[in-house]
Structure formats: C-alpha cells, structure tokens
Amino acid sequence: MKQGGTQLITLLCLQAACGNYDLGKGCTKIFDPVCGTDNLLYGNECLLCFQNL
C-alpha cells in the first residue's frame, strides 16, 4: 500500500549572518531553507548571502 504525506516547512525570517561564510568558495547544497527580506526563499543562508552581495 502506497502512503502519501504532506511535509510542512516552518520558516523564520531572521537577519542573515553572512560573515560566517567564505562566499568566494561558494555554498554547500545542503537544503536548509531561509526567507529573505525580499520575500524570496533561498536554499540555505549561504545562498541568500551570495545572491545579495
């Protein structure tokens, strides 16, 4: 029997700690979603920082 499910992701909009990342090396692909103050969803905090240089 195949079971379906729904996944709920809770997001918090917090100030990004961009100083924690070496953006010259790029970001990991680990999915840990964050929302930006631009109301866009980013895959992780590093990607948010990278996109908003």
C-alpha positions in Angstrom: 0.0 0.0 0.0 1.4 3.4 -1.0 1.1 6.1 1.5 1.2 9.8 0.7 2.1 12.6 3.0 2.4 16.3 3.4 5.6 18.0 4.6 5.2 21.3 6.4 8.3 23.5 6.4 8.4 26.3 9.0 10.4 29.3 8.0 11.7 32.1 10.2 12.8 35.4 8.7 16.0 36.4 10.6 18.9 38.6 9.9 21.4 36.5 7.9 24.9 36.0 9.4 26.8 36.5 6.1 30.1 36.9 7.9 30.0 33.2 8.7 30.6 32.2 5.0 33.5 32.4 2.6 31.4 33.4 -0.4 34.4 33.2 -2.7 34.4 29.4 -2.2 30.7 29.0 -2.9 28.0 27.4 -0.8 27.0 23.9 0.0 23.9 22.2 -1.5 22.5 21.4 2.0 18.8 22.3 1.9 18.1 24.4 5.0 15.6 27.0 3.6 15.5 30.6 4.7 13.4 33.5 3.5 15.0 36.8 2.7 13.6 40.3 3.4 12.9 40.4 -0.3 10.2 37.7 0.3 12.2 35.1 -1.7 13.0 31.6 -0.4 16.7 30.6 -0.6 18.0 27.0 -0.2 20.2 28.0 2.7 21.6 31.0 4.4 24.9 31.0 2.4 22.9 31.2 -0.9 20.9 34.1 0.5 24.1 35.9 1.3 25.7 35.0 -2.1 22.7 36.3 -4.1 22.6 39.6 -2.2 26.3 40.6 -2.5 
